[in-house]
């Protein structure tokens, strides 16, 4: 728990007036076979979501390439899902600390890496940062399609236990004007820290990667 204590001290010192949020890279789960009603391994891919995070570390760019995804939040009044690309994050606060402590005690192999972002820096870079309203039951009335991602129903996020009770924040990811795809570079000044797996961690290799990206002020925490 020493690493968690170090993280809490660092976060409490740095999140004041800035705000800090964490986006997790989650390992692929298992697909559901409707015929057998059992879970089965997904088809192998060239790389998974966690691999993509490490590819970012190997990139020469100081920025962090991110892809926004759709269908976040609740259904609309017309039973449609949001088509606004977003980055799902959790607010770094006491609820987040409690969730990290529970994760350390019980474990969850699906958490591969977390990236800690500075909310103020994101806003200065013209990203829309949305504090999400948590719901304990379906909304009444249901929101318009353009506002679906402003709400969250924790019971739909069972794979993210023990973070289901944390405060959700979503960052809207604009589509490229040329290619019309929601992939952008997050400014390196908005990146404050990384949460990585304890198992197999190689400090020297990580320091070399951070040095190559010129991320001298980014902290690493072995909390997954």
C-alpha positions as CSV (number, residue, x, y, z in Angstrom):
1,X,0.0,0.0,0.0
2,X,3.0,2.3,0.1
3,X,2.6,3.0,-3.6
4,X,-1.0,4.0,-3.1
5,X,0.0,6.3,-0.3
6,X,2.6,7.9,-2.6
7,X,0.0,8.3,-5.3
8,X,-2.6,9.9,-3.0
9,X,0.0,12.4,-1.7
10,X,1.1,13.3,-5.3
11,X,-2.5,13.5,-6.6
12,X,-3.8,15.7,-3.6
13,X,-0.9,18.0,-4.2
14,X,-1.4,18.3,-7.9
15,X,-5.1,18.2,-8.5
16,X,-5.9,21.4,-6.6
17,X,-7.2,24.0,-9.1
18,X,-6.2,21.8,-12.0
19,X,-8.5,18.7,-11.7
20,X,-7.2,15.3,-12.6
21,X,-8.9,12.5,-14.4
22,X,-7.8,8.9,-15.3
23,X,-8.5,7.0,-18.5
24,X,-8.0,3.3,-18.3
25,X,-6.9,1.0,-21.1
26,X,-8.9,-2.2,-20.6
27,X,-7.8,-5.7,-21.8
28,X,-10.2,-7.4,-24.2
29,X,-12.7,-9.6,-22.5
30,X,-14.5,-12.7,-23.8
31,X,-17.2,-12.8,-26.4
32,X,-20.6,-14.3,-25.6
33,X,-21.7,-17.3,-27.6
34,X,-25.5,-17.1,-28.0
35,X,-25.8,-20.8,-28.9
36,X,-24.0,-22.2,-25.8
37,X,-24.8,-19.2,-23.6
38,X,-21.2,-19.2,-22.5
39,X,-18.3,-16.9,-22.8
40,X,-15.6,-17.8,-25.3
41,X,-12.2,-16.3,-26.1
42,X,-12.4,-13.5,-28.7
43,X,-10.8,-13.9,-32.1
44,X,-7.1,-13.1,-31.8
45,X,-6.2,-9.6,-33.0
46,X,-2.8,-8.1,-34.0
47,X,-3.0,-5.9,-30.9
48,X,-5.3,-5.0,-28.1
49,X,-6.3,-1.8,-26.4
50,X,-3.5,-2.2,-23.8
51,X,-0.9,-2.8,-26.5
52,X,-2.1,0.4,-28.2
53,X,-1.3,2.3,-25.0
54,X,2.3,1.0,-25.0
55,X,2.6,1.8,-28.7
56,X,2.0,5.4,-27.7
57,X,5.0,5.2,-25.4
58,X,7.2,3.9,-28.2
59,X,6.1,6.8,-30.4
60,X,8.6,9.6,-31.1
61,X,5.8,12.2,-30.5
62,X,5.5,13.9,-27.2
63,X,1.8,13.9,-27.6
64,X,-0.5,10.9,-26.9
65,X,-2.7,9.7,-29.8
66,X,-6.2,8.9,-28.6
67,X,-9.3,7.5,-30.3
68,X,-12.8,8.5,-29.2
69,X,-15.5,5.9,-29.1
70,X,-19.3,6.3,-29.3
71,X,-22.4,4.8,-27.6
72,X,-21.5,6.2,-24.1
73,X,-24.1,7.0,-21.5
74,X,-27.8,6.2,-21.6
75,X,-30.2,5.7,-24.4
76,X,-32.1,8.7,-25.8
77,X,-35.8,9.4,-25.7
78,X,-35.9,7.6,-29.2
79,X,-34.1,4.6,-27.8
80,X,-30.8,5.6,-29.7
81,X,-27.3,5.5,-28.4
82,X,-24.9,8.5,-28.5
83,X,-22.8,8.9,-31.6
84,X,-20.6,11.6,-30.1
85,X,-17.0,10.2,-29.8
86,X,-15.7,10.4,-26.2
87,X,-12.9,9.4,-23.9
88,X,-14.2,7.8,-20.8
89,X,-12.5,8.9,-17.6
90,X,-12.8,8.8,-13.8
91,X,-12.3,11.8,-11.5
92,X,-9.2,11.4,-9.3
93,X,-10.6,12.0,-5.8
94,X,-11.4,10.0,-2.6
95,X,-13.7,7.7,-4.5
96,X,-11.0,6.9,-6.9
97,X,-8.5,6.2,-4.1
98,X,-10.9,3.8,-2.5
99,X,-11.4,2.0,-5.8
100,X,-7.6,1.7,-6.3
101,X,-7.3,0.2,-2.8
102,X,-10.0,-2.4,-3.6
103,X,-8.3,-3.2,-6.9
104,X,-5.0,-3.8,-5.1
105,X,-6.7,-6.1,-2.6
106,X,-8.8,-8.2,-5.1
107,X,-7.1,-7.7,-8.5
108,X,-8.7,-7.3,-11.9
109,X,-6.5,-8.4,-14.8
110,X,-8.6,-6.3,-17.3
111,X,-6.9,-3.1,-16.2
112,X,-3.8,-2.8,-18.3
113,X,-2.8,0.9,-18.0
114,X,-4.2,4.2,-16.7
115,X,-3.2,7.6,-18.0
116,X,-3.7,10.6,-15.6
117,X,-4.7,13.8,-17.4
118,X,-4.8,17.5,-16.3
119,X,-8.4,18.7,-16.9
120,X,-7.3,22.4,-17.0
121,X,-4.8,21.7,-19.8
122,X,-7.4,19.8,-21.8
123,X,-9.8,22.7,-21.6
124,X,-7.1,25.1,-22.6
125,X,-6.6,22.9,-25.7
126,X,-10.3,23.4,-26.5
127,X,-11.4,19.9,-25.5
128,X,-14.9,19.7,-24.0
129,X,-14.6,18.1,-20.6
130,X,-18.0,17.0,-19.3
131,X,-18.8,16.1,-15.7
132,X,-21.3,13.2,-16.0
133,X,-24.4,12.9,-13.9
134,X,-24.6,9.5,-12.2
135,X,-27.9,7.7,-12.2
136,X,-29.2,4.9,-10.0
137,X,-32.1,4.1,-12.2
138,X,-33.1,4.9,-15.9
139,X,-33.6,8.6,-16.5
140,X,-37.1,10.0,-16.6
141,X,-37.6,11.5,-19.1
142,X,-34.9,10.1,-21.3
143,X,-32.5,12.8,-22.7
144,X,-32.2,13.9,-26.3
145,X,-29.5,12.1,-28.3
146,X,-27.1,15.0,-28.1
147,X,-27.0,14.7,-24.3
148,X,-26.9,11.0,-23.8
149,X,-23.2,11.0,-22.9
150,X,-23.9,13.5,-20.2
151,X,-25.3,10.7,-18.0
152,X,-24.1,7.4,-16.7
153,X,-25.7,4.3,-15.3
154,X,-23.1,2.5,-13.2
155,X,-24.8,-0.9,-13.4
156,X,-23.9,-1.0,-17.1
157,X,-20.2,-0.9,-16.3
158,X,-19.8,-4.2,-14.4
159,X,-16.5,-5.0,-16.2
160,X,-14.9,-1.9,-14.6
161,X,-15.5,-3.0,-11.0
162,X,-14.4,-1.6,-8.5
163,X,-14.6,1.8,-10.2
164,X,-18.3,1.7,-10.8
165,X,-19.0,4.1,-8.0
166,X,-16.4,6.7,-9.1
167,X,-17.3,10.0,-10.6
168,X,-17.3,9.7,-14.4
169,X,-15.9,12.5,-16.7
170,X,-16.1,12.3,-20.5
171,X,-13.9,14.2,-22.9
172,X,-15.4,14.8,-26.3
173,X,-13.0,13.8,-29.1
174,X,-13.5,15.9,-32.3
175,X,-13.3,14.2,-35.7
176,X,-10.5,15.1,-38.0
177,X,-11.6,17.7,-40.6
178,X,-9.8,15.9,-43.3
179,X,-10.4,12.2,-42.5
180,X,-13.7,12.5,-40.5
181,X,-12.4,10.0,-37.8
182,X,-12.2,10.7,-34.1
183,X,-8.5,10.4,-33.6
184,X,-6.5,13.3,-32.1
185,X,-3.3,13.9,-30.2
186,X,-3.7,14.9,-26.6
187,X,-1.1,17.6,-25.7
188,X,1.8,16.2,-23.7
189,X,1.4,19.0,-21.2
190,X,-1.9,17.5,-20.2
191,X,-0.3,14.1,-19.3
192,X,0.6,14.0,-15.6
193,X,1.1,10.3,-14.8
194,X,0.7,6.7,-15.7
195,X,-0.7,3.8,-13.7
196,X,0.9,0.5,-14.8
197,X,0.8,-3.1,-13.8
198,X,3.1,-4.3,-11.0
199,X,3.7,-7.7,-12.6
200,X,6.5,-7.7,-15.1
201,X,7.3,-4.0,-14.6
202,X,10.8,-3.0,-15.9
203,X,11.8,0.3,-14.4
204,X,14.8,0.9,-16.7
205,X,12.9,0.3,-19.9
206,X,10.1,2.6,-18.8
207,X,12.5,5.4,-17.8
208,X,14.1,5.1,-21.3
209,X,10.7,5.4,-23.0
210,X,9.8,8.4,-20.9
211,X,13.2,10.0,-21.6
212,X,12.7,9.4,-25.4
213,X,9.4,11.2,-25.2
214,X,10.9,14.0,-23.1
215,X,8.3,13.4,-20.3
216,X,10.5,14.4,-17.5
217,X,7.7,15.4,-15.2
218,X,5.4,12.4,-15.7
219,X,5.1,10.1,-12.6
220,X,4.8,6.3,-12.8
221,X,2.7,4.4,-10.2
222,X,2.6,0.6,-9.9
223,X,-1.0,0.3,-8.9
224,X,-2.6,-2.2,-11.3
